[in-house]
Amino acid sequence: MKIRVGFGYDVHKLEAGEDFWLGGIKVPHTHGAVGHSDADVLIHVICDALLGAANLRDIGFHFSDKDPKYKGIDSKILLKDVVKLITERGFEIGNIDSTICLQQPKVNPHIPAMKTCLAEVMGIDEEDLSIKATTTEKLGFVGKEEGVAAYATVLIQKHA
């Protein structure tokens, strides 16, 4: 069996009046993430980690922010396409471990819905997807509530 690991990191600015999409669900908040797509930082890091593990570059390579067809796109569509790319190369997802860094709103109450949503999109068991949340103790751009960051590590495997 061939096993590979990938890592993803992403940040998005938060602005008042924007919808806040996180982990495939709309999280109620006064501020939302800004980006070319729906700016779902958690999905973006999972995409990058999966692509990296399969040696397929990154999300920007496959879904350029210069391409108008991706303007405002639901990041779940991008994630589904990434999973298709890695499965076409014979890989399957072993597990995903992710962390969201956000001062406000509190993420923990939304994690079960995020896990259900993302596991369904990727065709994996919820037990193979870990989503954690932390603050930065009011330090840096996350602590000042200017942005959101996320990290993900994935394991993919290919049977010989």
Residue frames as a rotation matrix with the C-alpha (Angstrom) as fourth column:
MET 1
0.579 0.815 0.000 0.00
0.815 -0.579 0.000 0.00
0.000 0.000 -1.000 0.00
LYS 2
-0.507 -0.674 0.538 1.24
0.653 -0.707 -0.271 3.49
0.563 0.214 0.798 -0.87
ILE 3
0.453 0.591 -0.668 0.55
0.882 -0.409 0.236 6.09
-0.134 -0.695 -0.706 1.83
ARG 4
-0.466 -0.556 0.688 0.97
0.621 -0.759 -0.193 9.84
0.630 0.338 0.700 1.38
VAL 5
0.023 0.388 -0.921 0.47
0.888 -0.431 -0.159 12.82
-0.459 -0.815 -0.355 3.67
GLY 6
-0.243 -0.064 0.968 -0.56
0.658 -0.744 0.116 16.35
0.712 0.665 0.223 2.67
PHE 7
-0.394 0.041 -0.918 -0.80
0.785 -0.505 -0.359 19.68
-0.478 -0.862 0.166 4.48
GLY 8
-0.061 0.412 0.909 -2.94
0.734 -0.599 0.321 22.75
0.676 0.687 -0.265 3.83
TYR 9
-0.434 -0.052 -0.900 -3.01
0.714 -0.629 -0.308 26.29
-0.550 -0.776 0.310 5.20
ASP 10
-0.321 0.361 0.876 -5.26
0.681 -0.554 0.478 29.21
0.658 0.750 -0.068 4.26
VAL 11
-0.627 0.200 -0.753 -6.44
0.518 -0.614 -0.595 32.57
-0.582 -0.763 0.282 5.58
HIS 12
-0.204 0.584 0.786 -9.29
0.765 -0.405 0.500 34.88
0.610 0.704 -0.364 4.62
LYS 13
-0.970 -0.044 0.239 -10.11
-0.066 -0.899 -0.434 38.41
0.234 -0.436 0.869 5.66
LEU 14
-0.335 0.898 -0.285 -13.35
0.932 0.273 -0.239 38.92
-0.137 -0.345 -0.928 7.59
GLU 15
-0.960 0.100 0.262 -15.70
-0.026 -0.962 0.271 41.77
0.279 0.253 0.926 6.62
ALA 16
-0.612 0.790 -0.039 -19.01
-0.114 -0.136 -0.984 42.98
-0.783 -0.598 0.173 7.99
GLY 17
0.115 0.854 -0.508 -22.11
-0.757 -0.256 -0.601 42.01
-0.643 0.454 0.617 6.06
GLU 18
-0.370 -0.306 -0.877 -20.56
-0.833 0.528 0.167 39.02
0.411 0.792 -0.451 4.24
ASP 19
0.823 0.555 -0.124 -21.98
-0.477 0.792 0.381 35.50
0.309 -0.254 0.916 4.52
PHE 20
-0.128 -0.873 0.471 -19.73
-0.980 0.184 0.075 33.26
-0.152 -0.452 -0.879 6.62
TRP 21
0.809 0.293 -0.510 -19.30
-0.432 0.885 -0.176 29.85
0.400 0.362 0.842 5.02
LEU 22
-0.226 -0.860 0.459 -17.21
-0.972 0.169 -0.163 27.45
0.062 -0.483 -0.874 7.09
GLY 23
-0.827 -0.163 0.539 -16.96
-0.267 0.956 -0.122 23.70
-0.495 -0.244 -0.834 6.66
GLY 24
-0.886 0.447 0.121 -19.69
0.325 0.415 0.850 23.72
0.329 0.792 -0.513 4.04
ILE 25
0.067 0.939 -0.338 -22.31
0.989 -0.017 0.148 25.38
0.133 -0.344 -0.930 6.24
LYS 26
-0.059 0.012 0.998 -23.40
0.138 -0.990 0.020 28.96
0.989 0.139 0.056 6.71
VAL 27
-0.343 -0.169 -0.924 -22.40
0.923 0.124 -0.365 30.09
0.176 -0.978 0.114 10.20
PRO 28
0.687 0.655 0.315 -24.42
0.573 -0.755 0.320 32.97
0.447 -0.039 -0.893 11.65
HIS 29
-0.092 -0.721 -0.687 -22.18
0.880 -0.382 0.283 35.97
-0.467 -0.578 0.669 12.33
THR 30
0.674 0.325 -0.663 -21.95
0.129 -0.936 -0.328 39.70
-0.727 0.136 -0.673 11.67
HIS 31
0.087 -0.749 -0.657 -18.80
-0.868 -0.380 0.318 39.17
-0.488 0.543 -0.684 9.58
GLY 32
0.884 0.142 0.446 -17.97
0.069 0.902 -0.426 36.72
-0.463 0.407 0.787 6.82
ALA 33
-0.098 -0.975 0.199 -14.87
0.342 0.155 0.927 35.66
-0.934 0.159 0.319 4.94
VAL 34
0.620 0.196 -0.760 -13.95
-0.526 -0.614 -0.588 37.43
-0.582 0.765 -0.277 1.72
GLY 35
-0.438 -0.783 0.442 -12.61
-0.041 0.508 0.860 35.62
-0.898 0.359 -0.255 -1.32
HIS 36
-0.772 0.098 -0.628 -13.10
-0.635 -0.154 0.757 34.86
-0.022 0.983 0.181 -5.01
SER 37
-0.559 0.607 -0.565 -15.25
0.271 0.778 0.567 31.82
0.784 0.163 -0.600 -4.19
ASP 38
0.601 0.795 0.079 -17.48
0.112 -0.182 0.977 31.57
0.791 -0.578 -0.199 -1.11
ALA 39
-0.052 -0.789 0.612 -14.22
-0.620 -0.454 -0.640 31.86
0.783 -0.413 -0.466 0.91
ASP 40
0.925 0.364 0.114 -14.76
-0.328 0.608 0.723 28.66
0.194 -0.705 0.682 2.93
VAL 41
0.166 -0.971 0.173 -11.32
-0.955 -0.202 -0.217 28.51
0.246 -0.130 -0.961 4.53
LEU 42
0.012 -0.143 0.990 -11.81
-0.593 0.796 0.123 25.00
-0.805 -0.589 -0.075 5.96
ILE 43
0.830 0.305 0.466 -12.73
0.174 0.653 -0.737 23.47
-0.529 0.693 0.489 2.62
HIS 44
0.813 -0.550 -0.191 -9.84
-0.471 -0.428 -0.771 25.29
0.342 0.717 -0.607 0.95
VAL 45
-0.054 -0.894 0.445 -7.24
-0.990 0.106 0.093 23.82
-0.130 -0.435 -0.891 3.32
ILE 46
0.214 0.184 0.959 -8.67
-0.189 0.971 -0.145 20.33
-0.958 -0.150 0.243 2.92
CYS 47
0.990 0.133 0.054 -8.49
0.037 0.127 -0.991 20.74
-0.138 0.983 0.121 -0.87
ASP 48
0.493 -0.868 -0.060 -4.88
-0.788 -0.416 -0.455 21.93
0.370 0.271 -0.889 -0.68
ALA 49
-0.109 -0.532 0.840 -3.89
-0.818 0.529 0.228 19.10
-0.565 -0.662 -0.492 1.64
LEU 50
0.527 0.379 0.761 -5.50
0.066 0.875 -0.480 16.46
-0.848 0.303 0.436 -0.59
LEU 51
0.981 -0.174 -0.080 -3.96
-0.112 -0.186 -0.976 17.92
0.155 0.967 -0.202 -3.75
GLY 52
0.270 -0.940 0.209 -0.55
-0.951 -0.294 -0.095 18.17
0.151 -0.173 -0.973 -2.10
ALA 53
0.064 -0.206 0.976 -0.65
-0.530 0.822 0.209 14.59
-0.845 -0.531 -0.057 -0.88
ALA 54
0.640 0.262 0.723 -1.39
0.402 0.687 -0.605 13.41
-0.655 0.678 0.334 -4.43
ASN 55
-0.450 -0.881 -0.145 1.33
0.423 -0.353 0.835 15.73
-0.786 0.315 0.532 -5.84
LEU 56
-0.024 0.571 0.821 -1.28
0.993 -0.078 0.084 17.69
0.112 0.817 -0.565 -7.82
ARG 57
-0.651 -0.359 0.669 -0.16
0.339 -0.926 -0.167 21.20
0.679 0.118 0.725 -6.86
ASP 58
-0.870 0.291 -0.399 -2.73
0.303 -0.323 -0.896 23.42
-0.390 -0.900 0.193 -5.09
ILE 59
0.019 1.000 0.019 -6.27
0.737 0.000 -0.676 24.77
-0.676 0.027 -0.737 -5.21
GLY 60
0.266 0.038 -0.963 -5.22
-0.293 -0.949 -0.118 27.95
-0.918 0.314 -0.241 -7.06
PHE 61
-0.793 -0.587 -0.160 -3.66
-0.373 0.261 0.890 25.89
-0.481 0.766 -0.426 -9.84
HIS 62
-0.793 0.519 0.320 -6.88
0.602 0.749 0.277 23.95
-0.096 0.412 -0.906 -10.45
PHE 63
0.300 0.952 0.058 -9.44
0.946 -0.305 0.107 26.69
0.120 0.023 -0.993 -9.66
SER 64
-0.646 -0.730 0.222 -7.82
0.715 -0.681 -0.159 30.05
0.267 0.056 0.962 -10.44
ASP 65
-0.024 0.600 -0.799 -9.16
0.685 -0.573 -0.451 33.19
-0.728 -0.558 -0.398 -8.79
LYS 66
-0.721 -0.226 -0.655 -8.60
-0.305 -0.746 0.592 34.83
-0.623 0.626 0.469 -12.19
ASP 67
-0.909 0.417 0.021 -11.25
0.251 0.506 0.825 32.60
0.333 0.755 -0.565 -13.77
PRO 68
-0.646 0.695 0.315 -14.71
-0.739 -0.673 -0.032 34.19
0.190 -0.253 0.949 -13.61
LYS 69
0.028 0.711 -0.702 -16.44
-0.299 0.676 0.673 30.78
0.954 0.191 0.231 -13.60
TYR 70
-0.282 -0.183 -0.942 -15.24
0.739 0.584 -0.335 30.31
0.612 -0.790 -0.029 -10.00
LYS 71
-0.811 0.031 0.585 -16.50
-0.265 -0.910 -0.318 33.72
0.522 -0.413 0.746 -8.79
GLY 72
-0.243 0.734 0.634 -18.74
-0.968 -0.220 -0.117 33.05
0.054 -0.643 0.764 -5.78
ILE 73
-0.039 0.241 -0.970 -18.65
-0.393 0.888 0.237 29.27
0.919 0.391 0.060 -6.33
ASP 74
0.809 0.340 0.480 -19.73
-0.585 0.377 0.718 26.96
0.064 -0.862 0.504 -3.53
SER 75
-0.154 -0.985 0.072 -16.46
-0.986 0.148 -0.083 25.47
0.071 -0.083 -0.994 -2.24
LYS 76
0.105 0.254 0.961 -18.20
-0.392 0.899 -0.195 22.11
-0.914 -0.357 0.194 -1.78
ILE 77
0.974 0.211 -0.081 -18.14
-0.141 0.282 -0.949 21.83
-0.177 0.936 0.305 -5.58
LEU 78
0.336 -0.930 -0.151 -14.38
-0.813 -0.206 -0.544 22.40
0.475 0.305 -0.825 -5.56
LEU 79
-0.256 -0.406 0.877 -13.93
-0.850 0.527 -0.004 19.78
-0.461 -0.746 -0.480 -2.84
LYS 80
0.593 0.541 0.597 -15.97
-0.167 0.807 -0.566 17.23
-0.788 0.236 0.569 -4.78
ASP 81
0.910 -0.299 -0.287 -13.78
-0.306 -0.019 -0.952 17.90
0.279 0.954 -0.109 -7.86
VAL 82
-0.020 -0.960 0.280 -10.58
-0.970 -0.049 -0.238 17.50
0.242 -0.276 -0.930 -5.80
VAL 83
-0.018 0.073 0.997 -11.76
-0.554 0.830 -0.070 14.16
-0.833 -0.553 0.026 -4.40
LYS 84
0.918 0.366 0.151 -12.51
-0.059 0.503 -0.862 13.07
-0.391 0.783 0.484 -7.97
LEU 85
0.580 -0.771 -0.265 -8.98
-0.678 -0.276 -0.681 14.07
0.452 0.574 -0.683 -9.04
ILE 86
-0.314 -0.765 0.562 -7.31
-0.941 0.329 -0.078 12.01
-0.125 -0.553 -0.824 -6.34
THR 87
0.195 0.436 0.878 -9.61
-0.327 0.873 -0.361 8.99
-0.925 -0.216 0.313 -6.79
GLU 88
0.950 0.095 -0.299 -8.92
-0.311 0.165 -0.936 9.00
-0.039 0.982 0.186 -10.54
ARG 89
0.118 -0.979 -0.165 -5.27
-0.776 0.013 -0.630 8.49
0.619 0.203 -0.759 -9.59
GLY 90
0.065 -0.005 -0.998 -6.16
0.134 0.991 0.004 5.50
0.989 -0.134 0.066 -7.41
PHE 91
-0.902 -0.429 0.047 -6.04
0.035 -0.181 -0.983 7.23
0.430 -0.885 0.178 -4.02
GLU 92
0.281 0.945 -0.165 -8.62
0.474 0.013 0.880 7.13
0.834 -0.326 -0.445 -1.27
ILE 93
0.049 -0.197 0.979 -8.84
-0.626 -0.770 -0.124 9.31
0.778 -0.607 -0.161 1.82
GLY 94
-0.410 -0.246 -0.878 -7.53
0.508 0.738 -0.444 7.66
0.758 -0.628 -0.178 4.98
ASN 95
0.289 0.537 -0.793 -8.23
0.946 -0.286 0.151 10.50
-0.146 -0.794 -0.591 7.38
ILE 96
-0.025 -0.196 0.980 -8.26
0.365 -0.915 -0.174 14.28
0.931 0.354 0.095 7.71
ASP 97
0.082 -0.001 -0.997 -7.27
0.976 -0.200 0.081 16.34
-0.199 -0.980 -0.016 10.74
SER 98
-0.142 -0.057 0.988 -8.06
0.555 -0.831 0.032 20.06
0.820 0.553 0.149 10.63
THR 99
-0.268 0.037 -0.963 -7.99
0.879 -0.401 -0.260 23.12
-0.395 -0.916 0.075 12.86
ILE 100
0.303 0.418 0.856 -9.90
0.626 -0.765 0.152 26.38
0.719 0.490 -0.494 12.45
CYS 101
-0.593 -0.507 -0.626 -8.37
0.796 -0.486 -0.361 29.49
-0.121 -0.712 0.691 14.09
LEU 102
-0.220 0.646 0.731 -11.07
0.322 -0.659 0.680 32.04
0.921 0.385 -0.063 14.84
GLN 103
-0.986 -0.132 0.101 -11.73
-0.036 -0.422 -0.906 34.39
0.162 -0.897 0.412 17.71
GLN 104
-0.364 0.932 0.009 -15.48
-0.173 -0.058 -0.983 34.84
-0.915 -0.359 0.183 17.07
PRO 105
0.400 0.762 0.509 -17.96
-0.864 0.129 0.487 33.26
0.306 -0.635 0.710 16.55
LYS 106
-0.257 -0.416 0.873 -17.44
-0.707 0.696 0.124 30.12
-0.659 -0.585 -0.472 18.57
VAL 107
-0.340 -0.009 -0.940 -17.06
-0.874 0.372 0.313 27.21
0.347 0.928 -0.135 16.17
ASN 108
-0.956 -0.198 0.218 -17.54
-0.273 0.876 -0.397 24.18
-0.113 -0.439 -0.892 18.43
PRO 109
-0.214 0.938 0.274 -21.37
-0.265 0.214 -0.940 24.20
-0.940 -0.273 0.203 18.27
HIS 110
0.509 0.421 -0.750 -21.16
-0.780 -0.142 -0.609 23.97
-0.364 0.896 0.256 14.45
ILE 111
-0.512 -0.854 -0.089 -18.60
-0.817 0.453 0.357 21.18
-0.265 0.256 -0.930 14.16
PRO 112
-0.419 0.362 0.833 -21.09
0.122 0.931 -0.344 18.27
-0.900 -0.042 -0.434 14.05
ALA 113
0.696 0.712 -0.089 -22.94
0.047 -0.169 -0.985 19.87
-0.716 0.681 -0.151 11.10
MET 114
0.315 -0.680 -0.662 -19.63
-0.920 -0.389 -0.038 20.61
-0.232 0.621 -0.749 9.34
LYS 115
-0.644 -0.597 0.479 -18.49
-0.510 0.801 0.313 17.01
-0.571 -0.043 -0.820 9.77
THR 116
0.020 0.749 0.663 -21.77
0.306 0.626 -0.717 15.64
-0.952 0.217 -0.217 8.42
CYS 117
0.806 0.311 -0.503 -21.70
-0.287 -0.538 -0.793 17.99
-0.517 0.783 -0.345 5.43
LEU 118
0.148 -0.851 -0.503 -18.06
-0.978 -0.203 0.057 17.47
-0.150 0.484 -0.862 4.47
ALA 119
-0.573 -0.306 0.760 -18.04
-0.302 0.941 0.151 13.71
-0.762 -0.143 -0.632 5.02
GLU 120
0.381 0.799 0.465 -21.01
0.292 0.373 -0.881 13.44
-0.877 0.471 -0.091 2.67
VAL 121
0.764 -0.139 -0.631 -19.32
-0.575 -0.591 -0.566 15.61
-0.294 0.794 -0.531 0.01
MET 122
-0.163 -0.963 -0.215 -16.13
-0.985 0.147 0.090 13.54
-0.055 0.226 -0.973 0.17
GLY 123
0.541 0.449 -0.712 -17.84
-0.518 0.844 0.139 10.16
0.663 0.293 0.689 0.52
ILE 124
-0.557 -0.747 -0.362 -16.03
-0.056 0.469 -0.882 9.30
0.828 -0.471 -0.303 3.76
ASP 125
0.236 0.569 -0.788 -17.10
0.801 0.346 0.489 8.31
0.551 -0.746 -0.374 7.26
GLU 126
0.750 0.109 0.652 -17.43
-0.182 -0.914 0.362 11.16
0.636 -0.391 -0.666 9.75
GLU 127
0.905 -0.425 0.012 -15.04
0.126 0.296 0.947 9.29
-0.405 -0.856 0.321 12.05
ASP 128
0.192 -0.866 0.462 -12.31
0.971 0.236 0.038 9.86
-0.142 0.442 0.886 9.43
LEU 129
-0.001 -0.115 0.993 -12.71
0.432 -0.896 -0.104 13.65
0.902 0.429 0.051 9.63
SER 130
-0.004 -0.088 -0.996 -11.47
0.980 -0.199 0.013 15.62
-0.200 -0.976 0.087 12.63
ILE 131
0.084 0.043 0.996 -12.39
0.357 -0.934 0.010 19.30
0.930 0.355 -0.094 12.90
LYS 132
-0.029 -0.172 -0.985 -11.00
0.993 -0.116 -0.009 21.27
-0.112 -0.978 0.174 15.82
ALA 133
0.530 0.214 0.820 -11.24
0.372 -0.928 0.001 24.94
0.762 0.305 -0.572 16.69
THR 134
-0.044 -0.567 -0.823 -9.06
0.985 -0.163 0.060 27.35
-0.168 -0.808 0.565 18.62
THR 135
0.986 0.165 0.010 -8.67
0.165 -0.980 -0.108 31.05
-0.008 0.109 -0.994 19.24
THR 136
0.141 -0.980 0.143 -5.37
0.596 -0.031 -0.802 32.89
0.790 0.198 0.580 19.20
GLU 137
0.072 -0.061 -0.996 -5.92
0.982 -0.171 0.081 34.42
-0.175 -0.983 0.047 22.64
LYS 138
0.846 0.431 -0.312 -6.66
0.359 -0.895 -0.265 37.79
-0.394 0.112 -0.912 21.00
LEU 139
-0.076 -0.945 -0.319 -3.23
-0.041 -0.317 0.948 37.85
-0.996 0.085 -0.015 19.32
GLY 140
-0.863 -0.438 0.253 -2.58
0.224 0.117 0.967 38.65
-0.454 0.891 -0.002 15.65
PHE 141
-0.795 0.553 -0.249 -5.11
-0.555 -0.498 0.667 39.18
0.245 0.668 0.703 12.86
VAL 142
-0.345 0.693 -0.633 -7.24
0.353 0.721 0.597 36.25
0.870 -0.017 -0.493 14.08
GLY 143
-0.461 0.091 -0.883 -7.26
0.887 0.007 -0.462 37.57
-0.036 -0.996 -0.084 17.63
LYS 144
-0.841 0.127 -0.527 -8.23
-0.060 -0.988 -0.142 41.04
-0.538 -0.088 0.838 16.43
GLU 145
0.010 0.900 0.436 -11.10
0.415 0.393 -0.821 39.40
-0.910 0.189 -0.370 14.49
GLU 146
-0.014 -0.123 -0.992 -9.74
-0.731 -0.676 0.094 40.65
-0.683 0.726 -0.080 11.17
GLY 147
-0.119 -0.091 -0.989 -9.48
-0.890 0.451 0.065 37.20
0.440 0.888 -0.135 9.63
VAL 148
0.729 0.320 0.605 -9.85
-0.516 0.837 0.179 33.45
-0.449 -0.443 0.776 9.90
ALA 149
-0.263 -0.835 -0.483 -7.14
-0.950 0.313 -0.024 30.82
0.171 0.452 -0.875 9.36
ALA 150
0.785 0.462 0.414 -7.24
-0.530 0.846 0.061 27.05
-0.322 -0.267 0.908 9.04
TYR 151
-0.422 -0.897 -0.132 -4.85
-0.898 0.394 0.194 24.11
-0.122 0.201 -0.972 8.79
ALA 152
0.765 0.617 0.184 -5.37
-0.596 0.787 -0.161 20.56
-0.244 0.014 0.970 7.59
THR 153
-0.559 -0.829 0.012 -3.32
-0.778 0.529 0.337 17.40
-0.286 0.179 -0.941 7.39
VAL 154
0.609 0.778 -0.158 -4.55
-0.778 0.546 -0.311 14.45
-0.155 0.312 0.937 5.35
LEU 155
-0.539 -0.647 0.539 -3.54
-0.399 0.760 0.513 10.88
-0.742 0.061 -0.668 4.78
ILE 156
0.504 0.638 -0.582 -4.36
-0.849 0.242 -0.470 9.30
-0.159 0.731 0.663 1.44
GLN 157
-0.286 -0.575 0.767 -3.64
-0.392 0.800 0.453 5.74
-0.874 -0.171 -0.455 0.41
LYS 158
0.244 0.256 -0.936 -3.43
-0.960 0.203 -0.195 3.65
0.140 0.945 0.295 -2.72
HIS 159
0.542 -0.021 0.840 -3.68
-0.292 0.933 0.212 -0.12
-0.788 -0.360 0.499 -2.72
ALA 160
-0.421 -0.842 -0.338 -0.92
-0.677 0.044 0.735 -1.78
-0.604 0.538 -0.588 -4.72
